[in-house]
Amino acid sequence: MRVYHRPKAGRPLRIMWMLEEVDESYELKVLDREECKSEQHLARHPLGRVPVLEDDDGLMLFESAAMCMQIGDRHPESGMMPPLGSHERGLVYQWATFAPAEIEPPLFEAWTQADKDPDRAASARRRFDLAADAVVEALDGKDHLVGETFTVADIMVGTALIFTTRAGFADELPQALKDYTGRLAKRAAFQRALQRAFG
């Protein structure tokens, strides 16, 4: 497996974390901004973005949720993807798509607009807080989002919430989310992925 990454990009961390959790070896290919615009990379990702996952047959996938779920499906013994057709499986789909759809857009808008347009940033922050509250409610004192097991849902939502550190408001998260992200960040696989992604 090969993961295409760019310096300082956050989302490829998810893929590396997932691969570390299932103990699958992978090569990390770091691209610069110009390489991301190349014809070769545009053939991997039509928008020239990262991450991209190349499997051992040379087939490509983009979109981090799809990659994490695919890796989980390739490693059913890991328990990272619950059985097909189960309610738990549906919940993993739900949270894996909730993270990039509902948590990340307002988070990044609040971060990038903080100095340029404070009113817009404040509005985005309110939307982020509503999404974060939904995660608090789903956890309801549990260690994981789906049942009692660490799954792709935790990787997707956990990394989205961990991005608040770079955005500068991790200290403002509800205590339940600080505890949740703190537990996730202590996982050995996360630490290995973090080291490979950012050195």
Backbone as a printed PyTorch tensor [residue, N CA C, xyz], in Angstrom:
tensor([[[  0.8480,  -1.1830,   0.0000],
         [  0.0000,   0.0000,   0.0000],
         [  0.8900,   1.2420,   0.0000]],

        [[  0.4050,   2.2840,  -0.6480],
         [  1.1450,   3.5430,  -0.6980],
         [  0.1820,   4.6850,  -0.3680]],

        [[  0.6100,   5.5830,   0.5020],
         [ -0.1900,   6.7480,   0.8800],
         [  0.4970,   7.9900,   0.3330]],

        [[ -0.2420,   8.7730,  -0.4470],
         [  0.2700,  10.0470,  -0.9610],
         [ -0.1140,  11.1450,   0.0280]],

        [[  0.8820,  11.9150,   0.4030],
         [  0.7770,  12.8780,   1.4940],
         [  1.4050,  14.1920,   1.0340]],

        [[  1.1070,  15.2820,   1.7180],
         [  1.7620,  16.5560,   1.4720],
         [  2.1650,  17.1350,   2.8180]],

        [[  3.3120,  17.7740,   2.9200],
         [  3.7270,  18.3260,   4.2080],
         [  2.6400,  19.2080,   4.8260]],

        [[  2.3780,  18.9930,   6.1020],
         [  1.4050,  19.7560,   6.8980],
         [ -0.0450,  19.3960,   6.6030]],

        [[ -0.3160,  18.5220,   5.6340],
         [ -1.6990,  18.1020,   5.3750],
         [ -2.1550,  17.1840,   6.5060]],

        [[ -3.3680,  17.4170,   7.0030],
         [ -3.8480,  16.6520,   8.1500],
         [ -4.5650,  15.3590,   7.8060]],

        [[ -5.3390,  15.3680,   6.7270],
         [ -6.1860,  14.2080,   6.4620],
         [ -5.4260,  12.9210,   6.1580]],

        [[ -4.2460,  12.9650,   5.5110],
         [ -3.5220,  11.7010,   5.3070],
         [ -3.1970,  10.9800,   6.6140]],

        [[ -3.1340,  11.7260,   7.7230],
         [ -2.8760,  11.1000,   9.0170],
         [ -3.8900,  10.0010,   9.2980]],

        [[ -5.1410,  10.2220,   8.8990],
         [ -6.1900,   9.2190,   9.1220],
         [ -5.8470,   7.8920,   8.4770]],

        [[ -5.3540,   7.9770,   7.2650],
         [ -5.0870,   6.7620,   6.5100],
         [ -3.9170,   6.0220,   7.1420]],

        [[ -2.8910,   6.7650,   7.5180],
         [ -1.7430,   6.1460,   8.1750],
         [ -2.1530,   5.5330,   9.5060]],

        [[ -2.9800,   6.2300,  10.2570],
         [ -3.4660,   5.7120,  11.5380],
         [ -4.2190,   4.3970,  11.3130]],

        [[ -5.0920,   4.4090,  10.3160],
         [ -5.8780,   3.2090,  10.0150],
         [ -4.9560,   2.0430,   9.6400]],

        [[ -3.9790,   2.2970,   8.8010],
         [ -3.0460,   1.2370,   8.3880],
         [ -2.2220,   0.7360,   9.5700]],

        [[ -1.8510,   1.6510,  10.4570],
         [ -1.1150,   1.2410,  11.6540],
         [ -1.9930,   0.3800,  12.5630]],

        [[ -3.2760,   0.7310,  12.6800],
         [ -4.1860,  -0.0380,  13.5380],
         [ -4.3400,  -1.4780,  13.0480]],

        [[ -4.3880,  -1.6610,  11.7360],
         [ -4.5830,  -3.0220,  11.1950],
         [ -3.2530,  -3.7160,  10.9100]],

        [[ -2.1590,  -3.0330,  11.2390],
         [ -0.8140,  -3.5900,  11.0860],
         [ -0.4980,  -3.9600,   9.6440]],

        [[ -0.8610,  -3.0520,   8.7360],
         [ -0.5250,  -3.2590,   7.3230],
         [  0.6240,  -2.3330,   6.9500]],

        [[  1.6400,  -2.8720,   6.3290],
         [  2.7890,  -2.0550,   5.9340],
         [  2.4000,  -1.1450,   4.7720]],

        [[  3.0350,   0.0040,   4.7090],
         [  2.7270,   0.9700,   3.6470],
         [  3.9300,   1.8630,   3.4060]],

        [[  3.9460,   2.4060,   2.2090],
         [  4.9650,   3.3910,   1.8340],
         [  4.3230,   4.7630,   1.8860]],

        [[  5.0340,   5.7330,   2.4030],
         [  4.5530,   7.1060,   2.4480],
         [  5.2520,   7.8950,   1.3490]],

        [[  4.4810,   8.4410,   0.4360],
         [  5.0220,   9.2310,  -0.6720],
         [  4.6180,  10.6870,  -0.4490]],

        [[  5.5850,  11.5270,  -0.1280],
         [  5.3240,  12.9360,   0.1710],
         [  5.5050,  13.7610,  -1.0940]],

        [[  4.4710,  14.5160,  -1.4360],
         [  4.4850,  15.3630,  -2.6340],
         [  4.5440,  16.8280,  -2.2300]],

        [[  5.1810,  17.6420,  -3.0660],
         [  5.1040,  19.0820,  -2.8290],
         [  3.9180,  19.6510,  -3.6120]],

        [[  3.6970,  20.9420,  -3.4600],
         [  2.5160,  21.5720,  -4.0830],
         [  2.5300,  21.4140,  -5.6010]],

        [[  3.6970,  21.5640,  -6.2050],
         [  3.7950,  21.4420,  -7.6630],
         [  3.5230,  20.0130,  -8.1330]],

        [[  4.0340,  19.0440,  -7.3920],
         [  3.7910,  17.6450,  -7.7580],
         [  2.3100,  17.2980,  -7.6780]],

        [[  1.6030,  17.9480,  -6.7740],
         [  0.1600,  17.6970,  -6.6610],
         [ -0.6020,  18.1960,  -7.8970]],

        [[ -0.0070,  19.1450,  -8.6140],
         [ -0.6460,  19.6700,  -9.8210],
         [ -0.2400,  18.9130, -11.0810]],

        [[  0.6640,  17.9690, -10.9310],
         [  1.1890,  17.2570, -12.0960],
         [  0.1400,  16.3440, -12.7150]],

        [[  0.3380,  16.0370, -13.9830],
         [ -0.5660,  15.1210, -14.6700],
         [ -0.6160,  13.7700, -13.9710]],

        [[  0.5380,  13.3490, -13.5110],
         [  0.6270,  12.0470, -12.8510],
         [ -0.2600,  12.0060, -11.6050]],

        [[ -0.2120,  13.0790, -10.7890],
         [ -1.0240,  13.0680,  -9.5780],
         [ -2.4920,  13.3360,  -9.8950]],

        [[ -2.7710,  14.1560, -10.8830],
         [ -4.1690,  14.3940, -11.2660],
         [ -4.8350,  13.1110, -11.7480]],

        [[ -4.0470,  12.1740, -12.2480],
         [ -4.6010,  10.8630, -12.6130],
         [ -4.9640,  10.0630, -11.3570]],

        [[ -4.3200,  10.3830, -10.2350],
         [ -4.6420,   9.7190,  -8.9660],
         [ -5.8440,  10.3800,  -8.3020]],

        [[ -5.8610,  11.7100,  -8.3370],
         [ -6.9310,  12.4890,  -7.6990],
         [ -7.2760,  13.6280,  -8.6550]],

        [[ -8.4990,  13.6830,  -9.1530],
         [ -8.8370,  14.6820, -10.1780],
         [ -8.7140,  16.1310,  -9.7170]],

        [[ -8.6800,  16.3590,  -8.3930],
         [ -8.5250,  17.7220,  -7.8760],
         [ -7.1060,  17.9930,  -7.3860]],

        [[ -6.2360,  17.0200,  -7.5540],
         [ -4.8390,  17.2040,  -7.1690],
         [ -4.6070,  17.2840,  -5.6750]],

        [[ -5.4580,  16.6250,  -4.9110],
         [ -5.3560,  16.7030,  -3.4540],
         [ -4.7660,  15.4270,  -2.8660]],

        [[ -4.5450,  15.4760,  -1.5580],
         [ -4.1420,  14.2980,  -0.7840],
         [ -5.1370,  14.1740,   0.3710]],

        [[ -5.2900,  12.9790,   0.9090],
         [ -4.5540,  11.7570,   0.6250],
         [ -5.0970,  11.0090,  -0.5900]],

        [[ -4.2450,  10.1690,  -1.1170],
         [ -4.6350,   9.1490,  -2.0940],
         [ -4.0190,   7.8460,  -1.6010]],

        [[ -4.7870,   6.7790,  -1.7040],
         [ -4.3000,   5.4540,  -1.3220],
         [ -4.1560,   4.6040,  -2.5730]],

        [[ -2.9670,   4.0610,  -2.7530],
         [ -2.7100,   3.1470,  -3.8650],
         [ -2.5500,   1.7500,  -3.2790]],

        [[ -3.3500,   0.8030,  -3.7570],
         [ -3.2570,  -0.5370,  -3.1870],
         [ -2.1900,  -1.3580,  -3.8880]],

        [[ -2.0580,  -2.6020,  -3.4730],
         [ -0.9730,  -3.4190,  -4.0040],
         [ -1.1980,  -3.8600,  -5.4430]],

        [[ -2.3910,  -3.5600,  -5.9860],
         [ -2.6590,  -3.8180,  -7.4110],
         [ -2.5020,  -2.5580,  -8.2580]],

        [[ -2.0760,  -1.4480,  -7.6120],
         [ -1.9160,  -0.1900,  -8.3320],
         [ -3.2160,   0.5710,  -8.5240]],

        [[ -4.2810,   0.1780,  -7.8090],
         [ -5.5730,   0.8550,  -7.9130],
         [ -5.6410,   1.9830,  -6.8850]],

        [[ -6.2770,   3.1020,  -7.2700],
         [ -6.2870,   4.3050,  -6.4420],
         [ -7.6470,   4.5490,  -5.7940]],

        [[ -7.5900,   5.1390,  -4.6140],
         [ -8.7900,   5.6280,  -3.9230],
         [ -8.4750,   6.9980,  -3.3640]],

        [[ -9.4540,   7.9200,  -3.4480],
         [ -9.3450,   9.1690,  -2.7120],
         [-10.5980,   9.3190,  -1.8610]],

        [[-10.6240,  10.3180,  -0.9980],
         [-11.6080,  10.5690,   0.0570],
         [-11.2860,   9.6880,   1.2610]],

        [[-10.9270,  10.3540,   2.3470],
         [-10.3930,   9.6430,   3.5100],
         [-11.3780,   8.6640,   4.1320]],

        [[-12.6660,   9.0020,   4.1580],
         [-13.6430,   8.0650,   4.7280],
         [-13.6850,   6.7790,   3.9150]],

        [[-13.6910,   6.9130,   2.5880],
         [-13.7140,   5.7250,   1.7260],
         [-12.4760,   4.8740,   1.9520]],

        [[-11.3260,   5.5160,   2.0650],
         [-10.0820,   4.7730,   2.2660],
         [-10.0900,   4.0290,   3.5940]],

        [[-10.4960,   4.7140,   4.6660],
         [-10.5030,   4.0610,   5.9800],
         [-11.4620,   2.8710,   5.9980]],

        [[-12.6380,   3.0370,   5.4020],
         [-13.5970,   1.9330,   5.3930],
         [-13.0990,   0.7790,   4.5310]],

        [[-12.4520,   1.0940,   3.4270],
         [-11.8900,   0.0480,   2.5630],
         [-10.8090,  -0.7440,   3.2920]],

        [[ -9.9470,  -0.0410,   3.9980],
         [ -8.8980,  -0.7270,   4.7580],
         [ -9.5320,  -1.6240,   5.8190]],

        [[-10.5610,  -1.1040,   6.5010],
         [-11.2600,  -1.9160,   7.4890],
         [-11.8760,  -3.1620,   6.8820]],

        [[-12.4480,  -3.0240,   5.6940],
         [-13.0420,  -4.1800,   5.0200],
         [-11.9890,  -5.2040,   4.6090]],

        [[-10.7970,  -4.7270,   4.2830],
         [ -9.7140,  -5.6410,   3.9190],
         [ -9.1590,  -6.3850,   5.1320]],

        [[ -9.5020,  -5.8880,   6.3160],
         [ -9.0140,  -6.4910,   7.5610],
         [-10.1900,  -6.7300,   8.5170]],

        [[-11.1010,  -7.6310,   8.1630],
         [-12.2760,  -7.8540,   9.0140],
         [-11.9160,  -8.3040,  10.4270]],

        [[-10.7650,  -8.9580,  10.5710],
         [-10.3360,  -9.4430,  11.8860],
         [-10.0690,  -8.2920,  12.8560]],

        [[ -9.8700,  -7.0880,  12.3210],
         [ -9.5660,  -5.9290,  13.1700],
         [-10.7870,  -5.4180,  13.9240]],

        [[-11.9860,  -5.7100,  13.4080],
         [-13.2050,  -5.1940,  14.0170],
         [-13.4490,  -3.7240,  13.7400]],

        [[-12.6330,  -3.1250,  12.8890],
         [-12.7660,  -1.6950,  12.6030],
         [-14.0220,  -1.3690,  11.7880]],

        [[-14.5340,  -2.3630,  11.0600],
         [-15.8050,  -2.2400,  10.3520],
         [-16.7170,  -3.3600,  10.8510]],

        [[-17.8200,  -3.0250,  11.5160],
         [-18.7330,  -4.0630,  12.0110],
         [-19.3330,  -4.8780,  10.8550]],

        [[-20.0090,  -5.9780,  11.1740],
         [-20.5430,  -6.8480,  10.1240],
         [-21.4730,  -6.1150,   9.1450]],

        [[-21.3630,  -6.4850,   7.8790],
         [-22.1930,  -5.9010,   6.8220],
         [-23.6690,  -6.0950,   7.1560]],

        [[-24.4470,  -5.0330,   7.0260],
         [-25.8830,  -5.1020,   7.2820],
         [-26.2810,  -4.8540,   8.7180]],

        [[-25.3120,  -4.8060,   9.6450],
         [-25.6350,  -4.5710,  11.0510],
         [-25.8950,  -3.0790,  11.2920]],

        [[-26.6350,  -2.7980,  12.3770],
         [-26.8820,  -1.3950,  12.7390],
         [-25.5620,  -0.6960,  13.0630]],

        [[-24.6490,  -1.4280,  13.6870],
         [-23.3470,  -0.8400,  14.0330],
         [-22.5880,  -0.4190,  12.7800]],

        [[-22.7200,  -1.2390,  11.7340],
         [-22.0780,  -0.8810,  10.4620],
         [-22.6550,   0.4360,   9.9420]],

        [[-23.9720,   0.5490,  10.0100],
         [-24.6180,   1.7930,   9.5880],
         [-24.1430,   2.9900,  10.3880]],

        [[-23.9270,   2.7890,  11.6900],
         [-23.4330,   3.8860,  12.5290],
         [-22.0170,   4.2910,  12.1360]],

        [[-21.1970,   3.3190,  11.7460],
         [-19.8590,   3.6700,  11.2640],
         [-19.9680,   4.5100,   9.9990]],

        [[-20.8390,   4.1060,   9.0610],
         [-21.0570,   4.9230,   7.8540],
         [-21.4800,   6.3410,   8.2570]],

        [[-22.4180,   6.4160,   9.2050],
         [-22.9540,   7.7070,   9.6400],
         [-21.8490,   8.6280,  10.1500]],

        [[-21.0530,   8.1350,  11.1110],
         [-20.0410,   8.9970,  11.7120],
         [-18.8530,   9.2390,  10.7900]],

        [[-18.5510,   8.2680,   9.9360],
         [-17.4390,   8.4550,   8.9940],
         [-17.7500,   9.5460,   7.9810]],

        [[-19.0240,   9.7340,   7.6720],
         [-19.4010,  10.8130,   6.7490],
         [-19.7480,  12.1020,   7.4940]],

        [[-20.1750,  11.9920,   8.7500],
         [-20.4860,  13.1690,   9.5550],
         [-19.2380,  14.0310,   9.7670]],

        [[-18.0990,  13.3750,  10.0000],
         [-16.8720,  14.1310,  10.2870],
         [-16.5100,  15.1050,   9.1620]],

        [[-16.3660,  14.6320,   7.8960],
         [-16.0020,  15.5850,   6.8400],
         [-17.1590,  16.4780,   6.3840]],

        [[-18.3900,  16.0570,   6.6580],
         [-19.5300,  16.8550,   6.1920],
         [-19.9690,  17.9180,   7.1990]],

        [[-19.9210,  17.5870,   8.4860],
         [-20.5000,  18.4730,   9.4990],
         [-19.5000,  19.0590,  10.4980]],

        [[-18.3870,  18.3670,  10.7270],
         [-17.4080,  18.8770,  11.6960],
         [-16.3420,  19.7240,  11.0020]],

        [[-15.7500,  19.1820,   9.9480],
         [-14.6030,  19.8500,   9.3470],
         [-14.9190,  21.1750,   8.6460]],

        [[-15.9780,  21.2750,   7.8220],
         [-16.1850,  22.5560,   7.1150],
         [-16.3020,  23.7620,   8.0470]],

        [[-17.1560,  23.7160,   9.1000],
         [-17.1980,  24.8950,   9.9660],
         [-15.9230,  25.0790,  10.7820]],

        [[-15.2490,  23.9710,  11.1220],
         [-13.9980,  24.0800,  11.8690],
         [-12.9690,  24.8640,  11.0510]],

        [[-12.7810,  24.4580,   9.7930],
         [-11.7860,  25.1320,   8.9630],
         [-12.2160,  26.5630,   8.6170]],

        [[-13.5110,  26.7850,   8.4630],
         [-13.9820,  28.1450,   8.1930],
         [-13.7360,  29.0500,   9.3960]],

        [[-14.0220,  28.5580,  10.5910],
         [-13.7730,  29.3490,  11.8010],
         [-12.2920,  29.6700,  11.9410]],

        [[-11.4540,  28.6960,  11.6050],
         [-10.0050,  28.8650,  11.7150],
         [ -9.4890,  29.8620,  10.6970]],

        [[ -9.8300,  29.6780,   9.4310],
         [ -9.2390,  30.4990,   8.3700],
         [ -9.8260,  31.9040,   8.3000]],

        [[-11.0370,  32.0780,   8.8360],
         [-11.6700,  33.3950,   8.7630],
         [-11.5470,  34.2050,  10.0560]],

        [[-10.8690,  33.6670,  11.0430],
         [-10.8040,  34.3260,  12.3520],
         [-10.3060,  35.7650,  12.2600]],

        [[ -9.2790,  36.0020,  11.4400],
         [ -8.7340,  37.3590,  11.3120],
         [ -9.3760,  38.1400,  10.1690]],

        [[ -9.7300,  37.4260,   9.0830],
         [-10.2690,  38.1120,   7.9010],
         [-11.7050,  38.5870,   8.1000]],

        [[-12.5330,  37.7290,   8.7020],
         [-13.9660,  38.0140,   8.8190],
         [-14.4760,  37.4140,  10.1240]],

        [[-14.2820,  38.1310,  11.2380],
         [-14.6500,  37.5880,  12.5530],
         [-16.1170,  37.1720,  12.6660]],

        [[-17.0290,  37.8930,  12.0100],
         [-18.4460,  37.5200,  12.0910],
         [-18.6930,  36.1760,  11.4120]],

        [[-18.0760,  35.9990,  10.2550],
         [-18.2030,  34.7240,   9.5440],
         [-17.5820,  33.6030,  10.3730]],

        [[-16.4410,  33.8820,  10.9820],
         [-15.7730,  32.8810,  11.8130],
         [-16.6410,  32.5000,  13.0080]],

        [[-17.2970,  33.4860,  13.6120],
         [-18.1570,  33.2180,  14.7700],
         [-19.3540,  32.3630,  14.3760]],

        [[-19.9190,  32.6450,  13.2050],
         [-21.0460,  31.8520,  12.7140],
         [-20.6160,  30.4070,  12.4530]],

        [[-19.4500,  30.2490,  11.8430],
         [-18.9260,  28.9070,  11.5810],
         [-18.6450,  28.1850,  12.8890]],

        [[-18.1330,  28.9000,  13.8630],
         [-17.8330,  28.2790,  15.1550],
         [-19.1110,  27.7710,  15.8260]],

        [[-20.2030,  28.5100,  15.6960],
         [-21.4760,  28.0440,  16.2700],
         [-21.9270,  26.7450,  15.6030]],

        [[-21.7260,  26.6470,  14.2750],
         [-22.0850,  25.4060,  13.5700],
         [-21.1900,  24.2550,  14.0140]],

        [[-19.9090,  24.5460,  14.1920],
         [-18.9930,  23.5260,  14.6900],
         [-19.4300,  23.0440,  16.0710]],

        [[-19.7800,  23.9830,  16.9430],
         [-20.1720,  23.6180,  18.3090],
         [-21.3970,  22.7140,  18.3120]],

        [[-22.3390,  22.9510,  17.4130],
         [-23.5180,  22.0850,  17.3190],
         [-23.1190,  20.6720,  16.9080]],

        [[-22.2050,  20.5760,  15.9490],
         [-21.7320,  19.2540,  15.5210],
         [-20.9700,  18.5680,  16.6490]],

        [[-20.1490,  19.3160,  17.3550],
         [-19.3850,  18.7550,  18.4790],
         [-20.3270,  18.2620,  19.5730]],

        [[-21.3970,  19.0170,  19.8120],
         [-22.3750,  18.5980,  20.8260],
         [-23.0450,  17.2830,  20.4410]],

        [[-23.2430,  17.0760,  19.1360],
         [-23.8320,  15.8080,  18.6800],
         [-22.9120,  14.6360,  19.0060]],

        [[-21.6080,  14.8520,  18.9200],
         [-20.6510,  13.7980,  19.2610],
         [-20.6810,  13.5310,  20.7680]],

        [[-20.7490,  14.5920,  21.5640],
         [-20.8360,  14.4350,  23.0270],
         [-22.0570,  13.5870,  23.3810]],

        [[-23.1790,  13.9040,  22.7710],
         [-24.4200,  13.1740,  23.0460],
         [-24.2920,  11.7060,  22.6450]],

        [[-23.6480,  11.4590,  21.5040],
         [-23.4830,  10.0690,  21.0370],
         [-22.5530,   9.2820,  21.9560]],

        [[-21.5280,   9.9310,  22.4820],
         [-20.6050,   9.2420,  23.3820],
         [-21.2890,   8.9020,  24.7080]],

        [[-21.9820,   9.8650,  25.2730],
         [-22.7730,   9.6500,  26.4840],
         [-22.0210,   8.7980,  27.5180]],

        [[-20.8090,   9.2010,  27.8060],
         [-20.0150,   8.5000,  28.8120],
         [-19.2730,   7.2770,  28.3100]],

        [[-19.4210,   6.9170,  27.0430],
         [-18.7370,   5.7420,  26.4880],
         [-17.3410,   6.1290,  25.9940]],

        [[-16.5110,   5.1260,  25.7980],
         [-15.1630,   5.3710,  25.2760],
         [-15.1550,   5.5240,  23.7630]],

        [[-16.1370,   4.9050,  23.0700],
         [-16.1570,   4.8780,  21.6110],
         [-17.5360,   5.2450,  21.0750]],

        [[-17.5700,   5.6540,  19.8120],
         [-18.8270,   6.0990,  19.2140],
         [-19.7750,   4.9540,  18.8920]],

        [[-19.2290,   3.8130,  18.5080],
         [-20.0780,   2.6930,  18.0760],
         [-19.8470,   1.5110,  19.0090]],

        [[-20.8490,   1.2120,  19.8200],
         [-20.7440,   0.0940,  20.7480],
         [-19.5940,   0.2830,  21.7170]],

        [[-18.9240,  -0.7920,  22.0260],
         [-17.8010,  -0.7530,  22.9680],
         [-16.4640,  -0.9140,  22.2550]],

        [[-16.4720,  -0.7500,  20.9350],
         [-15.2960,  -1.0840,  20.1360],
         [-14.7520,   0.1260,  19.3950]],

        [[-13.4470,   0.2080,  19.2960],
         [-12.7830,   1.2270,  18.4870],
         [-13.0030,   0.8860,  17.0130]],

        [[-13.5340,   1.8360,  16.2450],
         [-13.8630,   1.6000,  14.8390],
         [-13.3940,   2.7680,  13.9710]],

        [[-13.6570,   2.6320,  12.6850],
         [-13.3860,   3.7120,  11.7250],
         [-14.0860,   5.0030,  12.1530]],

        [[-15.2400,   4.8920,  12.7920],
         [-15.9590,   6.0870,  13.2520],
         [-15.0750,   6.9260,  14.1650]],

        [[-14.3420,   6.2650,  15.0580],
         [-13.4730,   6.9960,  15.9860],
         [-12.2920,   7.6410,  15.2710]],

        [[-11.7620,   6.9630,  14.2630],
         [-10.6580,   7.5640,  13.5050],
         [-11.1350,   8.8070,  12.7660]],

        [[-12.2720,   8.7270,  12.1010],
         [-12.7560,   9.8620,  11.3130],
         [-13.1610,  11.0320,  12.2070]],

        [[-13.9710,  10.7710,  13.2070],
         [-14.4260,  11.8540,  14.0940],
         [-13.2720,  12.3320,  14.9720]],

        [[-12.4800,  11.3890,  15.4680],
         [-11.3630,  11.7630,  16.3340],
         [-10.3770,  12.6880,  15.6530]],

        [[ -9.9940,  12.3700,  14.4160],
         [ -9.0400,  13.2480,  13.7300],
         [ -9.6580,  14.6130,  13.4410]],

        [[-10.9390,  14.6440,  13.0970],
         [-11.5900,  15.9400,  12.8580],
         [-11.5270,  16.7960,  14.1160]],

        [[-11.7760,  16.2080,  15.2690],
         [-11.7260,  16.9660,  16.5170],
         [-10.2880,  17.3330,  16.8950]],

        [[ -9.3520,  16.4450,  16.5910],
         [ -7.9390,  16.7410,  16.8900],
         [ -7.4420,  17.9200,  16.0490]],

        [[ -8.0610,  18.1630,  14.8900],
         [ -7.6970,  19.3240,  14.0750],
         [ -7.9120,  20.6410,  14.8300]],

        [[ -8.7510,  20.6280,  15.8860],
         [ -8.9660,  21.8660,  16.6530],
         [ -7.6780,  22.3400,  17.3100]],

        [[ -6.7150,  21.4350,  17.5050],
         [ -5.4260,  21.8530,  18.0700],
         [ -4.7450,  22.8310,  17.1310]],

        [[ -4.7450,  22.4870,  15.8320],
         [ -4.1280,  23.3910,  14.8430],
         [ -4.9500,  24.6730,  14.6740]],

        [[ -6.2660,  24.5500,  14.8510],
         [ -7.1370,  25.7200,  14.7020],
         [ -7.0780,  26.6350,  15.9170]],

        [[ -6.5210,  26.1490,  17.0220],
         [ -6.3190,  27.0010,  18.1860],
         [ -7.4440,  27.0230,  19.1850]],

        [[ -8.3970,  26.0830,  19.0840],
         [ -9.4490,  26.0970,  20.1070],
         [ -9.7250,  24.7170,  20.7140]],

        [[ -8.7230,  23.8620,  20.7350],
         [ -8.8760,  22.5450,  21.3750],
         [ -9.2190,  22.6890,  22.8540]],

        [[ -8.6580,  23.7250,  23.5040],
         [ -8.9190,  23.9210,  24.9360],
         [-10.3620,  24.3060,  25.2130]],

        [[-11.0920,  24.7150,  24.1670],
         [-12.4770,  25.1380,  24.3490],
         [-13.4810,  24.0110,  24.0900]],

        [[-12.9960,  22.8330,  23.7290],
         [-13.9040,  21.7040,  23.5200],
         [-14.5560,  21.3110,  24.8420]],

        [[-15.7760,  20.7440,  24.7650],
         [-16.3660,  20.1900,  25.9950],
         [-15.4420,  19.1440,  26.6130]],

        [[-15.4860,  19.0090,  27.9170],
         [-14.5840,  18.0920,  28.6080],
         [-14.7020,  16.6660,  28.0710]],

        [[-15.9120,  16.2500,  27.7260],
         [-16.0980,  14.8880,  27.1990],
         [-15.2880,  14.6800,  25.9270]],

        [[-15.1650,  15.7230,  25.0940],
         [-14.4090,  15.5960,  23.8540],
         [-12.9100,  15.7090,  24.1110]],

        [[-12.5160,  16.4830,  25.0900],
         [-11.0950,  16.5150,  25.4690],
         [-10.6670,  15.1360,  25.9550]],

        [[-11.5190,  14.5160,  26.7620],
         [-11.2000,  13.1790,  27.2690],
         [-11.1510,  12.1680,  26.1230]],

        [[-12.1060,  12.2760,  25.2110],
         [-12.1990,  11.3570,  24.0720],
         [-10.9620,  11.4700,  23.1760]],

        [[-10.6270,  12.6890,  22.7690],
         [ -9.4590,  12.8670,  21.8930],
         [ -8.1680,  12.5160,  22.6280]],

        [[ -8.1390,  12.7570,  23.9350],
         [ -6.9660,  12.3840,  24.7110],
         [ -6.7510,  10.8790,  24.7180]],

        [[ -7.8380,  10.1190,  24.8660],
         [ -7.7290,   8.6530,  24.8290],
         [ -7.2640,   8.1840,  23.4620]],

        [[ -7.8380,   8.7610,  22.4120],
         [ -7.4730,   8.3540,  21.0550],
         [ -6.0040,   8.6640,  20.7650]],

        [[ -5.5580,   9.8360,  21.1920],
         [ -4.1840,  10.2620,  20.9020],
         [ -3.1420,   9.4000,  21.6060]],

        [[ -3.5510,   8.6900,  22.6480],
         [ -2.6130,   7.8210,  23.3700],
         [ -2.4480,   6.4610,  22.7020]],

        [[ -3.2950,   6.1460,  21.7260],
         [ -3.1760,   4.8510,  21.0670],
         [ -1.8220,   4.7470,  20.3610]],

        [[ -1.1880,   3.6100,  20.5120],
         [  0.1460,   3.4250,  19.9240],
         [  0.1260,   3.6150,  18.4110]],

        [[ -0.9340,   3.1380,  17.7610],
         [ -1.0260,   3.2680,  16.3000],
         [ -1.1250,   4.7340,  15.8920]],

        [[ -1.8470,   5.5350,  16.6630],
         [ -1.9430,   6.9680,  16.3690],
         [ -0.5730,   7.6210,  16.5010]],

        [[  0.1420,   7.2830,  17.5530],
         [  1.4570,   7.8760,  17.7710],
         [  2.4280,   7.5030,  16.6580]],

        [[  2.3570,   6.2560,  16.2010],
         [  3.2300,   5.8490,  15.0850],
         [  2.8820,   6.6180,  13.8140]],

        [[  1.5780,   6.7570,  13.5560],
         [  1.1470,   7.4810,  12.3520],
         [  1.5540,   8.9520,  12.4250]],

        [[  1.3920,   9.5470,  13.5960],
         [  1.7570,  10.9590,  13.7980],
         [  3.2410,  11.1660,  13.5320]],

        [[  4.0480,  10.2520,  14.0160],
         [  5.4880,  10.3500,  13.8170],
         [  5.8390,  10.2470,  12.3330]],

        [[  5.1870,   9.3380,  11.6240],
         [  5.4780,   9.1810,  10.1930],
         [  4.9670,  10.3820,   9.4000]],

        [[  3.8280,  10.9150,   9.7810],
         [  3.2300,  12.0240,   9.0150],
         [  3.9790,  13.3320,   9.2240]],

        [[  4.3950,  13.5980,  10.4550],
         [  4.9330,  14.9200,  10.7600],
         [  6.3380,  14.8930,  11.3600]],

        [[  6.8720,  13.6870,  11.5950],
         [  8.2470,  13.5770,  12.0850],
         [  8.4470,  14.0120,  13.5090]]])
